[in-house]
């Protein structure tokens, strides 16, 4: 995985031959889509208990996904109604970071253990192509009753985020692929990712901090790292307020809402 200095150097050298993969829940957005959907269905507390065990590394993801969906038993109507009515906030700074990476011609992917029907709106909001989204797909019968999930999707399997990175590497030969996320399943994706950056801007998981050598608490920190090498690009992209040191950032400040 490399030292903190090694990973910082990889990040600073990002270019058109590289890719950055972001987790979505509690990374790009401030909450957990599955937990929010479960709350909408009236089983939020039970599902959140499973989520916390999974994200803390206490159980395999596939096992956790099956357990959560067994509790939830969503219908296709539930999913559609939730997608049309609910919202989560983008994490502060993510829109600007994605704009900077796009201006540097870095390929961006979203890799999530959530459901693609809920992840696609995030991708659209950030101008990320839907084909660059790896997520789970719920399956319903002709009456709209839940019957399972597509187990052919790499993210439905143990080590699924790593499998997703292997799949995107088959699409294109990259110099470096960096995974950014808050959870144990994100850390497990390195390798095949060349580096992992832990993110604690929304929730800090001590078990994940122990798994990585590079950990940040805001996306501003990652933008700051690029300033030395890419200062002209960043100045052209940024139209927001003047950046401040990461130590003075309010990590709970959110400004962008996701509408489905």
Helices and strands as residue ranges (DSSP letters): H 4-12, E 18-22, I 24-28, H 33-40, H 44-55, H 61-72, H 76-85, E 89-90, H 94-103, E 107-115, H 116-125, G 130-132, E 133-136, E 138-140, E 146-149, G 154-156, H 160-171, E 176-181, H 184-187, E 195-199, H 206-209, E 215-216, H 219-237, G 246-248, E 256-257
